[in-house]
Amino acid sequence: MASGKRRIDPLSAQVDRITAAETGTPASVEARVDGAYANAPSVADTHLTNFHQHFAQNYAEEKDDDLYFRVTRAIVVAARRWRKLANERVKAVGQTMARWETLFLVAFSGEELTQSDLARLISIEGPTLVRMLDLLAKEGLIDRSQSETDRRVTTNRITPRGEEVVAEVMGVTNMLRADVLRDIPKEDLEHALRVLSRVIQRINEIR
């Protein structure tokens, strides 16, 4: 396994901020809202009640609107809080979740991934992704080279050192996953996974 700590680079932190900001909520407000939802689930009901009271005259509520709101809100809050907590843990080994996700995909997608492939998979595009890939290559975690079939395309391959980093971060996050999920019955987790898989499939169909 890789040893020693590496200073977190500003670029990787920027990628994580971009990922977290995709839902459009400023960080300070996001932290307060997410904390409230985590500590008191009834806060969702309070917010909905306030919303309905404010728009009582001109908002036609559909039967399942509130349920759908609670579900999507829970998904967003859980994802934000997971990423924040995971980033705090992997910082101890000098990484971020954005870097780890990129390395994981490059290592285990079963094919060489181009920049376009990665942009689609992790929803980070443009110069930010290029700089992160260049930095990972500079650190010896991936190899970047021109495609043999299309010289305009750059492909990315994991290196042995990159594989070590992937395994190291996976060890850290596996312990965190166990801390978060171990008290939830396995049947509930399997059901949640099936539901989330259907949600993801439907989002992909709508896009």
N, C-alpha and C positions, 0 to 999 in steps of 0.2 A: 504494500500500500504506500501511497505517497505520504511523506512525512513533512512536518513543519507547517507553518502558517504563511499564507500569502496575503498581502494587503489587498483589500477589496478595491477593484479599480472603479473609477467614477462611471465608466461606460456601462459596466454591468449593472450598476445601481440604477442608471438611467433606463436601461431596458426593463428592469423590474418596475420602475415607476410608470413607464409607458404602459406596460401590461396591466398594472393595477388601475390605471386611469382610463382604461377603455370604456368603463361605464360612465365616465364623465363627472364623478363627484370629487371635489377638492379634497386633498389628503386630510386636512384637519377636520372637516365636516365628516368625511368618510370614517375616520377613526371614532368619532363620537357616536355616529349612527350605528356602526358595526358593534361597538361596545355595548350600546343599549340593547340591541337585538340579542346579543349573546347572553347578557346578564338577566334579561327579562323578556321572555317570548311575547308577553302580553303587550309589549310596546308596539308591535305590528298592529294590534287591534286599536290601540290609542291613535296611531297615525291614520289608520283608515277611518276611524270615527271622526277625527278632525277634518279629514279630507271630505267626507260625505256632508258634514255640517257646513263646510265652506261652500261647497258646490251643490247644495241641496236643491236649488232652483233650476239649475241648468245642466245637471249631470244625470244621464239615464243609465242607471246601473244594470248590467246584465247579471243573470242569476249566479254565475260562477266567477264573476270578476274578482271578488275578495279572495276566494280560494286560490285562484291563479296568481294573484298578487303575492300571497303568503309563500307559495311554492317558489316562484322565481326570486323573491326577495331572500328566502332562505338559501337558495343556491348561490346567489351573488355574495351574501355575507360569509357563508362557509368557505367559498373559494378565496375571498380576500383574506380572511383570518388565517386560513391554512397557509397561504403563500407567505404572509407576514411572519407567522410563527416558524415556518420552515426556513425562511431566509435568516432568521435570528439564529437558528441551530447550525445551519451549514456555514455561517460566517466563521465559526470556530475552526473550520478546516480551509478557510480562505476562498470560499466559493459563494455563488448566488444561485438561486433556483433557475434563473434565466440561462446562466452558463451551463448548469447541469442538464437542463432540458435539451439544450442544443447538442451537447456531447452525447446524451443518451440516444437521441434520435439519429445522430450521425453513426453511432456505434451499432445500433440494433434495428435499423430499418430494413436490413437485408439487401440494400443496394446503395450505391454511391449517391448522395443527395446533392443537388445543386442549390445555389442560393435561392432560386425561385421555390424549390421544394420546401426548404426550411421556412421561408417567409410564409408560405401557405400553412404549414404545420404549427408554427408558434405565433403567427399573427404579428410578426415584427418585420417591417419592410424598410427598404431604402438604406441610406448611409449608416444608420444605427446598427443594422444587422451586419453590414459589410465590415464596419469597424470591429464589432465583436468577433466575427470570424477571423479577421486578420490578427486580432490579439490572441485568440486561442491558438492560431497557427504559430505566432511568435513565441508562445510559451511551450510549444512542442506538443500540444494536446490534440491537434488535428493536422492533417496534410491537405493543402489546397493545390489543385493542379488543373490545367486546362483539359477539357474532355477530348478524348481521342477521336470522337466522331464529329464534334462541333467545337472548334477552337474559340468560339465566342462564349462558351459555357465553362464555368469553373465548378469542379466537383470537390467534395469534401470527404475525407476518410479519417477515421479515428486512428490514433497512434497508441502504442502500448502504454505510454504515460497517460494518455487520455482515458484509456480503459481503467487505469488505477484510480483516477479521479472519480469516474462514474461509480465504481464499486465503493469507494470511500464515502461518497455522498449518499449512496443508496443505503449503506449501513446506518448512517445518521438518521435519515428520514424513515427508515423502517422502524427504528426504535420510537420515533415520534408518532408514526402511524399507529403503532401498538398502544401507545399512551392514550391516543385520542379515541381509538375504536374498540379496545379490548372489552369494555363493559357493555357493548351493544351486542345483542344476540346475533349469531352468525346468520340465522334466517332473515333477520331484519336487514342486515348488510347486503345479503344477496338480493333481497327484494328492492332495496334502494338502488343497487347497481342496475337492475333490470329497468327500473323507472328512468334513471338518469340516461341510460343507453337509448331509450325511446325518445327522451327529450332531445338528446344530441342528434339522433337520426332525423327528427322532425325539423330541427333548426337547419340542418343541412339540406333538407328538401325545400324549405322555404327560401333560402338564400338565392 
